[in-house]
């Protein structure tokens, strides 16, 4: 679909998430495939095992969570009581476990594991 003209009524689906994309609107093309945006393209490439030079570690330290000199999770922990933070971690564990079959598969299970490891560390007073 690269540089193809689409008919006004033609619809496309994002290869990563399946969202319906209309002729108008933002799209990202890669080879002959179409994606909602660069994030969907990156997720799809990650699932396929494609790495691009300086690979973003989307499980342990995503680039978009480390902008500004402090990782977002550390800022959240600093702003919450210990009990609130444990609840936050537990909520994220449940979120990723619940959606893994419907969204990102193994990636979501790894994220759930990351939050579980963090919760275990908090519960045992290990430094993260």
C-alpha positions as CSV (number, residue, x, y, z in Angstrom):
1,X,0.0,0.0,0.0
2,X,3.0,2.3,0.0
3,X,2.2,5.4,-2.0
4,X,-1.0,3.8,-3.4
5,X,-4.1,6.0,-4.1
6,X,-7.0,4.8,-2.1
7,X,-10.6,5.0,-3.3
8,X,-12.7,7.4,-1.1
9,X,-14.7,4.6,0.4
10,X,-11.7,2.2,0.9
11,X,-11.0,1.2,4.5
12,X,-7.8,-0.2,5.9
13,X,-7.0,-2.0,9.1
14,X,-3.9,-1.4,11.2
15,X,-1.8,-4.6,11.0
16,X,-0.9,-4.3,14.7
17,X,-4.1,-3.5,16.5
18,X,-6.8,-4.0,13.8
19,X,-8.2,-0.5,14.1
20,X,-10.1,0.6,11.0
21,X,-8.4,3.4,9.2
22,X,-10.2,5.7,6.7
23,X,-8.6,7.3,3.6
24,X,-8.4,10.6,5.5
25,X,-6.4,10.7,8.7
26,X,-2.9,9.9,10.0
27,X,-1.4,6.5,9.0
28,X,2.1,5.1,8.9
29,X,3.2,2.9,6.0
30,X,6.0,0.3,6.3
31,X,6.8,-1.8,3.3
32,X,3.3,-2.8,2.0
33,X,1.6,-2.6,5.4
34,X,-0.4,0.1,7.2
35,X,-0.4,1.1,10.9
36,X,-2.3,3.6,13.0
37,X,0.8,5.4,14.1
38,X,4.5,4.9,14.8
39,X,3.7,3.2,18.2
40,X,1.7,0.5,16.5
41,X,4.5,0.0,13.9
42,X,7.0,-0.3,16.7
43,X,4.9,-2.8,18.7
44,X,4.4,-4.9,15.6
45,X,8.2,-4.8,14.8
46,X,8.9,-5.8,18.4
47,X,6.5,-8.7,18.3
48,X,8.3,-9.9,15.1
49,X,11.6,-9.7,16.8
50,X,12.9,-6.8,14.7
51,X,15.4,-4.6,16.4
52,X,16.5,-1.2,15.2
53,X,19.9,-0.2,16.5
54,X,19.3,1.4,19.9
55,X,16.4,-0.8,20.9
56,X,13.9,0.6,23.3
57,X,13.4,-1.8,26.3
58,X,9.6,-1.6,26.3
59,X,9.3,-3.9,29.3
60,X,11.8,-2.7,31.9
61,X,12.6,0.9,30.9
62,X,10.5,2.3,28.1
63,X,12.0,5.4,26.6
64,X,8.8,7.3,26.9
65,X,8.8,6.7,30.7
66,X,12.4,7.9,31.3
67,X,12.2,11.4,29.7
68,X,13.1,14.2,32.2
69,X,15.7,12.4,34.3
70,X,13.4,10.3,36.5
71,X,11.6,7.2,35.5
72,X,7.8,7.7,35.8
73,X,7.4,4.7,38.2
74,X,9.9,6.2,40.6
75,X,8.0,9.5,40.5
76,X,4.7,7.7,41.1
77,X,6.2,5.8,44.1
78,X,7.6,9.0,45.6
79,X,4.1,10.7,45.4
80,X,2.1,7.8,47.0
81,X,2.0,6.2,50.4
82,X,3.4,2.7,50.5
83,X,-0.1,1.2,50.6
84,X,-1.3,3.3,47.6
85,X,1.8,2.3,45.6
86,X,1.2,-1.4,46.4
87,X,-2.4,-0.9,45.1
88,X,-1.1,0.8,42.0
89,X,1.3,-2.1,41.3
90,X,-1.4,-4.7,41.9
91,X,-3.8,-2.9,39.5
92,X,-1.2,-3.0,36.8
93,X,-0.5,-6.7,37.4
94,X,-4.3,-7.3,37.0
95,X,-4.5,-5.1,33.9
96,X,-1.7,-6.9,32.0
97,X,-2.8,-10.4,33.0
98,X,-6.4,-9.7,32.0
99,X,-5.6,-8.3,28.6
100,X,-2.7,-10.4,27.4
101,X,-4.9,-12.8,25.3
102,X,-6.6,-9.9,23.6
103,X,-3.8,-7.3,23.0
104,X,-0.1,-7.9,23.3
105,X,0.3,-11.6,24.3
106,X,3.7,-12.4,25.8
107,X,4.7,-8.7,26.0
108,X,1.8,-8.1,28.4
109,X,2.7,-11.1,30.5
110,X,6.3,-9.8,30.8
111,X,4.9,-6.4,31.9
112,X,2.7,-8.1,34.5
113,X,5.8,-10.0,35.7
114,X,7.7,-6.7,35.9
115,X,5.0,-5.2,38.1
116,X,4.9,-8.4,40.2
117,X,8.6,-8.3,40.7
118,X,8.4,-4.7,41.7
119,X,5.6,-5.4,44.2
120,X,7.6,-8.3,45.7
121,X,10.5,-5.9,46.1
122,X,8.4,-3.4,47.8
123,X,6.9,-6.0,50.1
124,X,10.4,-7.3,51.1
125,X,11.9,-3.8,51.3
126,X,14.3,-4.5,48.4
127,X,15.7,-1.5,46.6
128,X,14.5,-0.9,43.1
